[in-house]
Amino acid sequence: MRDWRLWLIPSAFVLVIDQLSKWAVTENLTHLESKPVSGFFNLVLAHNYGAAFSMLAEAGGWQRALFSGIAIVASVVILWLLSKHRDEKIFCFALSLILAGALGNLIDRLRFGYVVDFLDFHLESFAAVCNRLSNVVGTCHWPAFNVADSAIFVGAALLIWDSFRSKQRAPLQKGPA
């Protein structure tokens, strides 16, 4: 790709979808209110003060600055990587997704002090499985997440896939005979 900044288009698209979806949920639900959508999916308004899986959510507030700083540093590194690897399509698309996710959650942290999560998948429609699982894991709900989290996950999965793909294409180098 001639201009690396074109990789910011998918980032901007995902970032807008993330922020619009969070706005819609916060306008229509109250904190911890849940609206069933199907037998395995609810919309729920959750405030995540921590990181993935609410890690460090109860840390007392310092984690907001830490996670905001990580998002800013990651975004700068991603921009640099996009400028250096602009022709590696899968790699750059993955980075653009991760950038959108990092910025989407950063915007929430700066605006609200927490990340807005609202996608709630669960196994309650499979009562027998859920009862067995709840004895092991204590719940049948995956932690609530959002579009930004999904973009980070898909971007990371693409990076892993691309790293295996790149190794398969690389020619074997012969050592000295």
Secondary structure as GFF3:
##gff-version 3
##sequence-region A 1 177
A	DSSP	three_ten_helix	4	7	.	.	.	ID=ss1
A	DSSP	alpha_helix	8	28	.	.	.	ID=ss2
A	DSSP	beta_strand	34	38	.	.	.	ID=ss3
A	DSSP	beta_strand	41	48	.	.	.	ID=ss4
A	DSSP	three_ten_helix	52	54	.	.	.	ID=ss5
A	DSSP	alpha_helix	62	84	.	.	.	ID=ss6
A	DSSP	alpha_helix	89	112	.	.	.	ID=ss7
A	DSSP	beta_strand	115	121	.	.	.	ID=ss8
A	DSSP	alpha_helix	127	137	.	.	.	ID=ss9
A	DSSP	alpha_helix	147	169	.	.	.	ID=ss10
###
